[in-house]
Amino acid sequence: MTAATDPPVKQYYSFHLVLDENFIAILIRLVTIQLVFFYRSTFPCLFAVMCGTLFNSLSELFYFFRKDLQDMQVAMLDFKNIRARMFDYTKLFEISNELEKTLSTACCLFLCSQMISMYVSLVTYVLLDAERLTLPVILESVPEISLIPASIIGIILCASKISSQIKNCNICLQSIHDQLIYQTEIDWKTLKLVKAMMDKRLPVMSACDTVKFTPTFIISVFGSFFTYGLLILNLKQTEKK
């Protein structure tokens, strides 16, 4: 791309400066391309990996908490053990709220920017004529068309694992609650702790509370992307007529 013979591409990556084809001109285009690739592809992917790692780590904590509850069911359901699990659950509740509050705005901006880039790449690829769809343009669109969907899907799937593990924890708590109810002598203090854990409403990871990170959101995003692509194709066919 840095030594492309396409004049518009040269002007675009040379800040529309009229330069002779020499080492300086090639270096300017090379640096510009690296900067563009960093902020359009590398940085969003690094952000997606960071968010995915944090979401996955939290889901692992809920998974281990559920395993502790299951092991406790087999061993002994006494007040001391339940109180220890209550302390752990409170910490998980605080971590979940803090993580959701910290990443909510950033994830919203990430989704907006990535979806805009994805739509722009689609429009560029669809509307350009075959003779203007040069190799540099194709190579520029490939990372966006491939990495952007992968980063969006990765974040949503990692975040949705948290909701899945929380649901499993609630099922396990309900089972413990029923097990305590069926005892001959009901331990009301222990039962009260279990009920308190069941009543906690843990947050669902979201983007500024406008979009919940669930697998359904993946379908809606790429459904709208497909519909948008068909609309652009229809407009292109209409213009040709």
C-alpha positions in Angstrom: 0.0 0.0 0.0 2.9 2.4 0.7 4.2 2.1 -2.8 0.8 2.0 -4.5 0.4 3.5 -7.9 -3.2 4.7 -7.2 -3.0 8.5 -7.0 -6.1 9.0 -4.7 -4.6 6.5 -2.2 -1.3 8.3 -2.3 -2.9 11.7 -1.7 -5.1 10.3 1.1 -2.2 8.8 3.0 0.1 11.8 2.3 -2.4 14.4 3.7 -3.1 15.5 0.2 0.4 17.0 -0.1 2.1 17.0 -3.5 5.2 15.0 -3.0 7.8 13.4 -5.2 7.9 9.7 -5.2 10.9 9.3 -2.9 11.9 7.9 0.5 10.2 10.8 2.4 6.9 10.3 0.6 6.9 6.6 1.2 7.8 7.1 4.9 5.0 9.6 5.4 2.5 7.1 3.9 3.9 4.3 6.0 3.6 6.2 9.3 0.1 7.4 8.4 -1.0 3.9 7.5 0.4 2.5 10.8 -1.4 5.3 12.8 -4.7 4.7 11.0 -4.4 0.9 11.5 -3.7 1.4 15.2 -6.7 3.6 16.0 -9.1 1.8 13.7 -8.1 -1.8 14.4 -5.3 -2.4 16.9 -6.6 -0.2 19.8 -10.3 -1.4 19.5 -9.1 -5.0 19.5 -6.9 -4.5 22.6 -9.9 -2.8 24.3 -12.1 -5.8 23.4 -9.5 -8.3 24.7 -9.2 -6.3 28.0 -13.0 -6.1 28.5 -13.4 -9.8 27.5 -10.8 -10.8 30.0 -12.4 -8.8 32.8 -15.9 -10.2 32.0 -14.5 -13.7 31.8 -12.7 -13.4 35.1 -15.8 -12.3 36.8 -17.8 -15.2 35.3 -15.1 -17.6 36.6 -15.6 -16.1 40.2 -19.3 -16.8 40.0 -18.5 -20.3 38.7 -16.3 -21.1 41.7 -18.8 -19.6 44.0 -21.5 -22.0 42.6 -19.1 -24.9 43.0 -18.6 -23.9 46.7 -22.4 -23.9 47.2 -22.7 -27.3 45.6 -20.0 -28.8 47.8 -21.5 -27.2 50.8 -24.9 -28.9 50.0 -23.2 -32.3 50.1 -21.2 -31.5 53.3 -23.2 -29.4 55.8 -25.6 -26.5 55.7 -24.9 -24.7 58.9 -25.0 -21.0 59.9 -21.2 -20.6 59.9 -20.8 -22.0 56.3 -23.7 -20.0 54.9 -22.4 -16.8 56.6 -19.0 -17.3 54.9 -20.8 -17.8 51.5 -22.9 -14.6 52.3 -19.7 -12.6 52.7 -18.3 -14.0 49.4 -21.6 -13.2 47.6 -21.6 -9.7 48.9 -18.1 -9.1 47.5 -19.2 -10.5 44.2 -22.1 -8.2 44.2 -19.9 -5.2 44.8 -17.4 -6.3 42.1 -20.2 -6.8 39.6 -21.6 -3.4 40.2 -18.2 -1.7 40.1 -17.2 -3.5 36.9 -20.5 -2.6 35.2 -20.3 1.0 36.2 -16.6 1.3 35.1 -17.0 -0.4 31.7 -20.5 0.7 30.8 -19.7 4.0 29.2 -16.5 2.7 27.5 -18.3 -0.2 26.1 -21.1 2.0 24.7 -18.5 4.2 23.0 -16.7 1.1 21.7 -19.9 -0.3 20.2 -20.9 2.9 18.6 -17.5 3.5 17.0 -17.1 -0.1 15.8 -20.6 -0.3 14.3 -20.1 3.0 12.5 -16.8 1.8 11.1 -18.4 -1.5 10.1 -21.2 0.3 8.3 -18.8 2.7 6.6 -16.6 -0.2 5.4 -19.7 -1.9 4.0 -20.9 1.2 2.2 -17.4 1.8 0.8 -17.1 -1.7 -0.5 -20.6 -1.9 -2.0 -20.9 1.6 -3.6 -17.4 1.7 -5.2 -17.3 0.7 -8.8 -15.2 -2.3 -9.8 -12.5 -0.2 -11.4 -12.2 2.0 -8.3 -12.2 -0.9 -5.9 -8.4 -1.2 -5.9 -6.2 -3.5 -3.9 -5.3 -0.9 -1.3 -9.0 -0.2 -0.7 -9.7 -3.9 -0.3 -6.8 -4.4 2.1 -8.0 -1.5 4.2 -11.5 -2.9 4.5 -10.5 -6.5 5.3 -9.4 -5.8 9.0 -12.5 -3.8 9.7 -14.9 -6.4 8.1 -13.2 -9.3 10.0 -11.9 -7.8 13.3 -14.8 -5.6 14.2 -17.5 -8.3 14.2 -15.0 -10.6 16.1 -14.4 -8.0 18.8 -18.1 -7.2 19.2 -19.1 -10.9 19.4 -16.2 -11.6 21.9 -17.2 -8.9 24.3 -20.9 -9.8 24.2 -20.2 -13.6 24.7 -17.8 -13.0 27.6 -20.3 -10.6 29.3 -23.2 -12.9 28.7 -21.3 -15.7 30.6 -21.7 -13.6 33.8 -25.5 -13.6 33.5 -25.4 -17.3 32.8 -23.3 -18.0 35.9 -25.5 -15.7 38.1 -28.5 -17.7 36.9 -26.8 -21.0 37.9 -25.9 -19.5 41.3 -29.6 -18.5 41.9 -30.7 -22.0 41.0 -28.3 -23.4 43.5 -29.4 -20.9 46.2 -33.0 -21.9 45.6 -32.1 -25.5 46.0 -30.3 -24.8 49.3 -33.4 -22.8 50.4 -35.7 -25.7 49.7 -33.3 -28.1 51.4 -33.4 -26.0 54.6 -37.2 -25.7 54.5 -37.5 -29.5 54.4 -35.4 -30.0 57.5 -37.2 -31.3 60.6 -35.9 -28.4 62.7 -35.7 -25.3 60.5 -32.6 -23.1 61.2 -34.3 -19.7 60.7 -31.0 -17.7 60.9 -29.4 -19.8 58.2 -32.6 -19.6 56.1 -32.6 -15.8 56.5 -29.1 -15.6 55.1 -29.9 -17.7 52.1 -33.0 -15.6 51.4 -30.9 -12.4 51.6 -28.6 -13.8 49.0 -31.5 -14.8 46.8 -33.0 -11.3 47.0 -29.8 -9.6 45.8 -30.2 -8.3 42.2 -26.9 -8.5 40.5 -26.4 -6.2 37.5 -26.5 -7.4 33.9 -23.4 -6.1 31.9 -24.6 -3.4 29.6 -23.6 -0.4 27.5 -24.9 2.6 29.5 -28.1 0.6 30.3 -29.2 1.0 26.7 -28.1 -2.4 25.5 -27.8 -5.6 27.5 -25.0 -7.9 26.6 -26.9 -11.0 25.7 -26.5 -13.4 22.7 -29.8 -11.9 21.4 -28.0 -8.6 20.9 -25.5 -10.3 18.5 -28.4 -11.4 16.3 -29.9 -7.9 16.3 -26.6 -6.2 15.5 -25.8 -8.4 12.5 -29.5 -8.6 11.5 -29.4 -4.8 11.2 -26.1 -4.9 9.4 -27.5 -7.4 6.8 -30.6 -5.2 6.3 -28.4 -2.1 5.9 -26.3 -3.9 3.3 -29.4 -4.9 1.3 -30.6 -1.3 1.5 -27.3 0.0 0.1 -27.4 -2.6 -2.7 -31.0 -1.6 -3.5 -30.0 2.1 -3.7 -27.1 1.2 -5.9 -29.3 -0.7 -8.3 -31.8 2.1 -8.4 -29.1 4.7 -9.3 -27.9 2.5 -12.2 -31.4 2.4 -13.6 
